[in-house]
Every structure is written in C-alpha cells, then in structure tokens.
Amino acid sequence: MAESSDNLQAPPKYPSNDPQWKYVWMVKDDCRNDLKCKFCGTITKGGISRAKYHIAGGSTSVKVCTKAPHWVVEEIKSYKLNKAAMFNVNDNDYGLAKEAEANGPMDMYLTADKGKQTTINEAWKKEFRVKVCMAIFEWMYDVAIPFDALTYPSFQNMLNHIGQYGFGLQGPSMYEARVPFLSKAVQRTLINFLLNSPRGTVFLESVDASSYVKTGRKMFELIDKFVERIGESNVIQVVTDNASAMVLVGKLLQDKRPHLFWTPCAAHCVDLILEDIGKLPYIKDTLKKAMSVNAYIYVRLGVVNMLRHFTGEKELVRAGVTRFTTAFLTLERMQILKEKLRDMFRSRQWEDSQWKKEAGKKGPQWATFMLILPK
C-alpha cells in the first residue's frame, strides 16, 4: 500500500513500553484508567493491568476478548513472563544484600550495593551471551546455514521461546520437523500488512488468516478494513500476490474505491514462472543434480573449507526471497564457479581426502560429481 509523504504521520507514542498499549485506546485523554479494546470494543476499568487480563486472560473477574489474534495473546503473555522473571532476579539480588547487612562491622566492605550487583549481573550476561552465540554459530557452521538466516524475525522469536522454557529443553526430532510440525506450519497462514511511501516501508500488522485465506470475499473485507484504518485518501495502490482469491479482492477494491489501484506482486509472478520452468523434465533433472552436489558439499565442513579455498571465499548458495529463486540463483552461481569446482575435484587435496573415497562408495552421488569433472 502506498501513502502520500505529506500525510505520513509519525508512529504513536505510548505511555510505556508495555505492548498492551498498542491494542487499546484511552476513552478519555490522559486517563489511563478507562481503556477500550481495539479488537472487540470492550471498555475495561482499572488501568493497563486489567486490560491485559481482558486480552490475554488469567483472571476470572475480567471478561476475555474473543477477537484478539493468538499472536497478540502470546505477545502479552511473553511480556508478563519476562517482567516477572526480571522481578525475581531483582528480588534475589535484594535478598543477598539484606543477608550481607547482618555480617557485622565488616559488611561495609563486603556488601555490594544495588548498582554494584546489577553491574555483576550485566557482566555475567555478556559472558554467557558469548557462549550461547558460539554454540549457535557452531551449529550453523556444521550444517552450512547462510548467515542472513540470522536476520529473519522467526530466529529471534525462536530464541525468545527457548529462553522462556529455560534449562533442559529437549530439541525436536527429525520426525517432528518433517511431519506433525511441518503440517501445522503449512496449514497456518499469516498475512503481513506493510505501508510503503517515499520515506520507506513500515510494518503495520500481521494477521492470522488461516481460516479464510482462500475466500476472496473475506480477504476483501480484511484489506478494506485496513484501507479504512489508514485513510482512503492516503492509499494509492494495493499490492498482493496474484492468487485467484486476490484477483477477486483487487476487483472488489477497485469497484468500491475507484481511485485505488490493485497490482499483483511482480516477485510472486516471477516465482511462479520459475516454479513452472523447474517442472520441465530436463530442468528438473539439472536442478536435482545441482542441489545434490550443493547438499553434499555443505554438510561436510572440511569440503566447505576446501571449496572456499578454491573459489576465493565465494559461496555456491545464493539466498533468494523464495525457494525457487534460491534454486536458480544457486544454479547460476555453480555455472559461474564451474572451473573452480573442476579444479577442486581434480586437485591433490581432493584425491587424498576421505571425502573422495566416501563419494566413490555412494555410486549415484559420484555420478553427479562427474557432471562437474571434465570428460
């Protein structure tokens, strides 16, 4: 959605960092006691704490909102848990200081004040963070995960949930990742709403549309609500994917708001084209063999280091926005580095390595490598 730069407003300022303020309105200016829920319109009295119980639950004396998205509920609960954990740490620090006061006349030399204890905690956190980061990076290096994976919002979300669980979390199994959790992830559909203007792109909101994503009429009502919320005069263009439901959405939007333009996403169109190209028999076979070579290299740290030595630290994998663009970009990179790959696989380092023998035993795997080696 595009927005006029003259009418672009600064993001609202909230009374505190509490995320609950994003989901309520103050009924009266400068009165934090009476708050109105943005999802169902219910007015709660008793300040922001009571409004939290309305959205996230946890109190039998407050009616729970039935229209709040689950991710909002999780955000509020996560904030409450983190805040409670911080209070526990502070209480423990205070308890230690109080105990030390009873040590006797030497306690003025032995007892750390509140600020001193905080400094010790901060130093411990920094040291422990280094250990955690190193453990994460070792795993990334072992399985050759691209570095830009750390920029995905889902990575920080994963860290938050692990931190809330605490010590002793048993990691998921391969079966869980491949079957039950993958099925849940596929069935769930999140739609991100972004505002674009000459000043840049701003994230507005994420909506769980799993129940009605394939219904054009429902999607129209959802997007139209956001147009109304932003202001019809501020919206010039709506960009979506080009699924049949979204085509209907675009038609309905333009019928209702003649000055508004609907445009299918060019990146999605290109991705669909690449998907169709990838289904052609000879292209499909080429991609399969290229991905096989790529996978063989990047699951073996020694081969990865050898590759980087021969390619001048250049990688085979080029991460794209979507799965199909990544596949074709990687194929392009392999073509560019073809001579370097040939040099590596006919080098003395490769001939004397354990991986040469391992690849030879695999049969079909070695046949794939023969595509790279000169005849």
Beta strands, then each sheet from edge to edge (+ up, - down):
strand 1: 24-26
strand 2: 34-37
strand 3: 43-45
strand 4: 190-197
strand 5: 200-208
strand 6: 237-240
strand 7: 261-264
sheet 1: 1+ 2- 3+
sheet 2: 4+ 5-
sheet 3: 6+ 7+
end
